């Protein structure tokens, strides 16, 4: 169970856009160069991100993309969902026909994992990723689950998606 390239690249590209969008629209060619993501692949992803109202586009000279709303209001889950990324640890896609057309013994476990993954991704905003990146550029970023507080929070850091 892992996030595919589509979701990973979308989150990476959106983080790049947030980091570099202060002076105006950001070109996909710029994101492509900085992040080493195919320009044609970015065009597909940004079409979906625009349809989900996560980015705005500006045509013509000096054009490019900008965030459609404040980065604090864009979660990683929003980005992943916009590019049609399936986060599903079940073998049956939630249909409950995992084993011989019946629900398998561990279906509830994988369904709960799906919920927890989505819940975590929804708790991480684009601004969280940008803040961590600005604090320590180029480093592997660790994010703590924002919902956890106190002694349970220690040791529950998860690798960021970028």
Secondary structure, 3 states (H helix, E strand, C coil): CCCCHHHHHHHHHHHHHHHHHHHCCECHHHHHHHHCCCHHHHHHHHHHHHHCCCEEEECCCCCEEEECCCHHHCEHHHHHHHCCCCCCCCCCCCCCCCECCECCCCHHHHHHHHHHHHHHHHHCEHHHHHHHHHHCCCCCCEEECCCCCHHHCCCCEEECCC
